[in-house]
Amino acid sequence: MEYELDGIIVSNHGGRQLDGCISSIAALPAVVNEVGGRIPVLFDSGIRKGTDVVKALALGADAVLLGRPYVYGLAINGKEGVQEVLDNFIYDLDATMATAGVDAVSALTRDILVRK
Ligand SMILES: Cc1cc2nc3c(=O)[nH]c(=O)nc-3n(C[C@H](O)[C@H](O)[C@H](O)COP(=O)(O)O)c2cc1C
């Protein structure tokens, strides 16, 4: 690509900096389209449960990042709290995929989503 980037993160910094900016999930599809698979697209801001992970991956993110959720676990129960947050994410992701009838992360594509 023009700037020789190794990857890109679609983020609005957790919605805490720019009043009135669009959500990062709303920005994701256009960025994915523009990148066209040439570099990894990571995503954050507002990922709170497995369904959020599924939506971001289905919209084309290669991976998601967590900001506040693991900090909440850390504040409540230290290292074990962080582990519990991560375990819950993995369980919830698994359950969401199973409920959607999807057996691989690679099968999470836009056509499993319904726009409201
Ligand atoms: C208290 C706080 C401080 C942050 N400071 C920075 C920062 O200095 N630089 C930065 O790039 N992002 C910063 N972020 C944004 C995070 O890197 C990340 O994009 C965001 O927390 C992800 O959204 P989430 O918290 O909804 O998961 C900060 C987020 C929070 C909550």
Ligand as a Chemical Component Dictionary entry (heavy atoms), coordinates in Angstrom:
data_LIG
# 
_chem_comp.id                   LIG 
_chem_comp.type                 NON-POLYMER 
_chem_comp.pdbx_formal_charge   0 
_chem_comp.three_letter_code    LIG 
# 
loop_
_chem_comp_atom.comp_id 
_chem_comp_atom.atom_id 
_chem_comp_atom.alt_atom_id 
_chem_comp_atom.type_symbol 
_chem_comp_atom.charge 
_chem_comp_atom.model_Cartn_x 
_chem_comp_atom.model_Cartn_y 
_chem_comp_atom.model_Cartn_z 
_chem_comp_atom.pdbx_ordinal 
LIG C1  C1  C 0 -9.143  5.363  30.175 1  
LIG C2  C2  C 0 -8.706  5.121  28.742 2  
LIG C3  C3  C 0 -7.509  5.666  28.298 3  
LIG C4  C4  C 0 -7.091  5.453  26.986 4  
LIG N1  N1  N 0 -5.911  6.017  26.542 5  
LIG C5  C5  C 0 -5.526  5.838  25.269 6  
LIG C6  C6  C 0 -4.318  6.436  24.795 7  
LIG O1  O1  O 0 -3.598  7.118  25.518 8  
LIG N2  N2  N 0 -3.965  6.226  23.503 9  
LIG C7  C7  C 0 -4.755  5.468  22.653 10 
LIG O2  O2  O 0 -4.382  5.311  21.481 11 
LIG N3  N3  N 0 -5.897  4.898  23.084 12 
LIG C8  C8  C 0 -6.297  5.062  24.363 13 
LIG N4  N4  N 0 -7.472  4.501  24.786 14 
LIG C9  C9  C 0 -8.301  3.739  23.846 15 
LIG C10 C10 C 0 -7.950  2.267  23.912 16 
LIG O3  O3  O 0 -6.650  2.043  23.398 17 
LIG C11 C11 C 0 -8.930  1.451  23.079 18 
LIG O4  O4  O 0 -8.950  1.933  21.735 19 
LIG C12 C12 C 0 -10.341 1.487  23.633 20 
LIG O5  O5  O 0 -10.331 1.438  25.043 21 
LIG C13 C13 C 0 -11.122 0.318  23.075 22 
LIG O6  O6  O 0 -12.485 0.452  23.383 23 
LIG P1  P1  P 0 -13.201 -0.323 24.602 24 
LIG O7  O7  O 0 -12.641 0.271  25.868 25 
LIG O8  O8  O 0 -14.641 0.014  24.372 26 
LIG O9  O9  O 0 -12.867 -1.788 24.461 27 
LIG C14 C14 C 0 -7.893  4.680  26.090 28 
LIG C15 C15 C 0 -9.087  4.108  26.575 29 
LIG C16 C16 C 0 -9.504  4.331  27.873 30 
LIG C17 C17 C 0 -10.799 3.709  28.363 31 
# 
loop_
_chem_comp_bond.comp_id 
_chem_comp_bond.atom_id_1 
_chem_comp_bond.atom_id_2 
_chem_comp_bond.value_order 
_chem_comp_bond.pdbx_ordinal 
LIG C1  C2  SING 1  
LIG C2  C3  SING 2  
LIG C2  C16 DOUB 3  
LIG C3  C4  DOUB 4  
LIG C4  N1  SING 5  
LIG C4  C14 SING 6  
LIG N1  C5  DOUB 7  
LIG C5  C6  SING 8  
LIG C5  C8  SING 9  
LIG C6  O1  DOUB 10 
LIG C6  N2  SING 11 
LIG N2  C7  SING 12 
LIG C7  O2  DOUB 13 
LIG C7  N3  SING 14 
LIG N3  C8  DOUB 15 
LIG C8  N4  SING 16 
LIG N4  C9  SING 17 
LIG N4  C14 SING 18 
LIG C9  C10 SING 19 
LIG C10 O3  SING 20 
LIG C10 C11 SING 21 
LIG C11 O4  SING 22 
LIG C11 C12 SING 23 
LIG C12 O5  SING 24 
LIG C12 C13 SING 25 
LIG C13 O6  SING 26 
LIG O6  P1  SING 27 
LIG P1  O7  DOUB 28 
LIG P1  O8  SING 29 
LIG P1  O9  SING 30 
LIG C14 C15 DOUB 31 
LIG C15 C16 SING 32 
LIG C16 C17 SING 33 
# 
